[in-house]
Amino acid sequence: MQLTVLVDNNTFIDRYFLAEPGLSFLIEGENSSVLFDTGYSDIFIKNAHKMGKNLAHLDFIVLSHSHLDHTWGLEPYLRYLTELAIEQQSFSRPALVAHPESLTGVSADGLREIGSLISKDRLAKHLDLHLSKDPQFLTENLIFLGEIPRTNDFEGIMAFGRKDGSDEADRVIEDSAL
């Protein structure tokens, strides 16, 4: 497997990639292509293009959790797929693998939205939704962990805002990994 950092909060000197407070990795191998998180904007698409990485034929998009620095790149990715269709270029329909809570809204500290911006219905028009709290095998050697149980006293204490405009604290129960 090969992991390529498409975006994070650093850039390589003399490589001229863009950075942002966000995260997106491309994992390639085992006859599959997995995008882990989409960052905050379209920068992951721009950096992938500079690196010669093809995002048109992804098998999976995996979200670690709902927050803006990991999910707000979904909208530019849908726009990217639409532009490929307009230009009659080939592309695949990837599966979106995530905890069900990864697509909920979150507000915090006077900010109306720091969670996912796109509804499940809209995503389902472009992606095959595989929302699960349980672990999911993506390949023989790559597993989406689903909801990771919090077994220590110090876990899940801090809230990162409120879920979907309610009084329910956002304890990021959907936080997952590969």
N, C-alpha and C positions, 0 to 999 in steps of 0.2 A: 504494500500500500504506500501511496505517496500523499503526504499532506502538504497543501500549499496555503499559506496565509494570504487571503485576498484582501482583507482589511483588518487592522487593529489600530491602536493609538500611536503607533510608531511607523517610521518609514526607513528604508535602507538608504544609506548615503550612496550617492551616485547611481541610484536606480530610478528615482523620480516617480515613485508611486504615491498615491494620495493616502492620507490617514484620517481617522475620525474616532471619536469615542464610541466604538462599536466593535463587532467581531464578525468575521466570516471566514470559514475554512472550506477549501475544496479537497475532498478525499477521493483519490482515484486508485483503482485496483480491483482485482477479483472480478473483472468484467462489469464493474459498476462505477458510477460517478455520484458522489454524495456532497451536497452543499450543506454545511453545518452553520446555521444562522446566516442572516442576510445583512447584518450591520444596520446602520441608521439611515442610509441613503442609497443612491446608485453607485457609490464609489467601488463596491465589490465588483460590479459589472465592468466599470472602467479599468480597474486594475487587472481583472481577468483578461480583458482584451489586450492590454499591454503585454501580458505574460504569454499570450497565445493560447489561453485556456478557453475551451468551448463550453459555455453554459447553456447551449441550446439543447443538449441531449443529456440532461441530468436524469438519473433514476430516482433520486430521493432529495428532498429538502427536509432537513431536520431542524427543529427549533429547540433551543435549550430552555427558554422561558419566554414570557410575554413582553418583557420590557423593550422600550423603543430602540435601544442600541443593539438589539438582536433581531427585531421583527420589522422595523420600518422599511427595510430594503425589499420587502415582499411586493409592495406596490410598484416600484420601478422594475422589478423582475417581471411582473405581469405585463407591464407596458413593453418591455423587451420582447416577450413572447408574441404580443400583439403586432409589434413592428416586424418581427420575422414572418408572421402570417401575411401581413400586408405585402411584403416583398417576395412572397411565395417561396420562402426558404424553409427547409425542413427543421423540425424541432420535435422534442418528445413531450409527453404529458407526465411530469414527475409526480411521485407520491409525496405528499406533505405528511411527515411523521412528527407528531407532537403530542404532548399531554393536552387533554381537552381544555384546561385552563389557560393554555398558551395563546389562545385566541380571544381572550376576554380583555375588556377595557380596564385600565387602572388609572387612578388620579392620585396626585401627591402634592403637598405643599403649595396649593394654589394653582397647580398645573392641571388642566382639565383632562389631559390624556398623556400617559407615559406607557400605556400598553399597546397591544396590537391595534392597528387602524382599520384592518380589513375584516369584514364579516365572513363567517364560515360559508354562507351562501355564495358570496362573490368569489371566494377562493375555490369553491367546488366547481365553478365554471371553467377553471383553468388547470386545477390540480386534483389528483385523487387524494382525498382526505383519509388519513389513517390516524385517528385520534385515539390515544389509549393511555391509561395510567399504568399499564403492564408493560414489561419488557417486550421488544419486538426485534427479531432478527432481520437485519437489512441484507447481510451476506453471511456466509458461514462464520466469518471472524469479526463482524462488526454488528454490535447490538445497541439499539436505543434502550436505555435503562428504564424509561418510564418514571413514575413517581418514586423517588428515593426516600425510603422511610427515615424519619428523623428519630433517632434512638438515644441521643444524648440530651441532657437537660438544657444545654446552652443553644441547641438548634431550634430554629423557628420562633425565637423570642422577638426578634426585631421585625417590625412591619415596615414595608416599603411603600406605603400609601394605602389606598382603599380600592377594593374590587368593584369595578363597573358602576361607579357612582353611589355605592351603598355604604353602609357603616361597617361592612366586613373588612377587617384588616387584610392587606395583601402580604401574606407571609411567604410568597413565592413557592407554594407547595409543588408547582409544576416544574421547578428547577430540575433539569435532568442532564444527562451526559451520554456520550457514546463509549 
